[in-house]
Amino acid sequence: MSFTDFFKQGQKYAVVGASSNRAKFGNKVLRWYVDHGYTAVPVNPKEPTIESLACVKNLSSLPGSPSEYFVSVITPPAITKSVLEEAHSNGITRVWLQPGVESPEATAFAQQVGIQLIAGGPCVLVDGISSDRAKL
């Protein structure tokens, strides 16, 4: 999946591993989406809100149809495969694994079930496309 396919006007985004700690990447990635004109839902089972946005506990709890969301993942590698399994069970097919979250098992699972991944190093903080550019 290309960056331009990931960032299209009107897409819904979820950030798994969003953090209330502004020094952590889970918070920085969430803020990147908001600061660049996107609506994003933080996914964190322990927090009610992050950056004044209501959190959901998991992908299954996303508002509307979870399959409509594009997902950025910022979790420990040991958890990433279970996030992808939940994504798959909810019909989510577009996922960006932020640097450091990949595991061979997770990427193999994604390939096996047809999840379109951005993985292997690109980071939304560097490679993301702002919403005004995505409209072009």
C-alpha positions in Angstrom: 0.0 0.0 0.0 1.3 3.4 -0.9 1.2 6.5 1.4 -1.2 8.3 -1.0 -3.6 5.3 -0.8 -3.4 5.5 3.0 -4.2 9.2 3.1 -7.3 10.0 1.2 -9.9 12.6 2.0 -12.7 11.3 4.2 -10.8 8.3 5.6 -11.3 7.3 9.2 -8.2 6.6 11.3 -7.5 4.7 14.5 -4.3 4.8 16.5 -3.7 1.6 18.4 -1.3 2.2 21.3 -2.2 5.8 21.7 -0.7 7.2 24.9 -1.6 10.0 27.2 2.2 10.6 27.7 3.1 13.3 25.2 6.7 12.1 25.1 5.7 8.7 23.8 5.3 7.9 20.1 1.7 6.7 20.7 0.8 10.2 21.6 3.0 11.9 18.9 1.4 9.8 16.2 -2.1 10.6 17.4 -1.3 14.3 17.5 0.2 14.1 14.0 -3.1 12.9 12.6 -5.1 15.7 14.4 -2.5 18.4 13.6 -2.6 17.4 9.9 -6.3 17.7 9.6 -7.5 14.1 10.1 -10.0 12.7 12.6 -8.4 9.9 14.6 -9.7 7.7 17.3 -7.2 6.7 20.0 -7.3 3.0 21.0 -6.2 2.4 24.5 -7.9 0.0 27.0 -6.7 1.9 30.1 -7.5 5.6 29.2 -10.9 7.2 28.9 -9.5 10.2 26.8 -6.3 11.2 25.2 -5.6 14.7 23.9 -9.3 15.4 24.6 -10.4 12.6 22.3 -12.6 9.8 23.6 -10.7 6.5 23.6 -12.0 3.1 22.6 -10.7 0.0 24.3 -10.1 -2.0 21.1 -10.7 -2.1 17.4 -14.0 -3.8 17.9 -15.2 -0.8 19.8 -14.6 1.8 17.0 -17.6 3.9 16.2 -19.6 2.8 13.2 -18.0 0.0 11.2 -14.5 -0.9 12.2 -13.8 -2.1 8.6 -14.0 1.6 7.4 -10.9 2.5 9.4 -7.2 2.8 8.4 -5.1 1.9 11.4 -1.7 3.0 12.7 -0.2 0.6 15.3 2.3 1.7 18.0 2.5 -1.4 20.3 5.2 -3.7 21.5 6.1 -6.3 18.8 4.8 -9.1 21.1 1.3 -7.5 20.9 1.3 -6.5 17.2 0.1 -9.9 15.9 -2.9 -9.9 18.2 -3.8 -6.4 17.0 -3.6 -7.6 13.4 -5.8 -10.6 14.3 -8.4 -8.3 15.8 -8.1 -6.0 12.8 -8.7 -9.0 10.5 -11.7 -10.2 12.5 -13.2 -6.8 12.1 -12.7 -6.5 8.4 -9.9 -3.9 8.7 -7.5 -4.3 5.8 -5.3 -1.2 5.8 -2.7 -1.0 8.6 0.5 1.0 9.1 2.9 -0.6 11.5 5.0 2.2 12.9 8.7 1.6 13.2 9.7 -0.8 16.0 6.3 -2.6 16.2 6.9 -5.3 13.6 7.5 -8.9 14.2 8.0 -11.7 11.6 4.8 -13.4 12.9 2.8 -10.2 12.6 3.9 -9.4 9.0 3.5 -13.1 8.0 -0.1 -13.1 9.4 -1.0 -9.9 7.6 0.3 -11.3 4.3 -1.6 -14.5 4.8 -5.0 -12.9 5.5 -4.6 -10.0 2.9 -4.1 -7.0 5.2 -2.4 -4.2 3.3 0.6 -3.1 5.3 2.9 -0.2 5.4 5.8 -1.6 7.4 9.6 -1.9 7.5 10.6 1.5 8.6 8.3 4.3 7.3 6.9 6.5 10.1 3.8 8.6 9.9 5.7 11.4 11.6 8.1 11.6 8.6 6.2 10.1 5.7 2.6 11.1 6.4 0.6 13.3 4.0 -1.4 16.2 5.4 -5.1 16.3 4.7 -4.8 19.3 2.4 -2.4 17.4 0.2 -4.5 14.3 0.3 -7.3 16.2 -1.3 -5.3 16.6 -4.5 
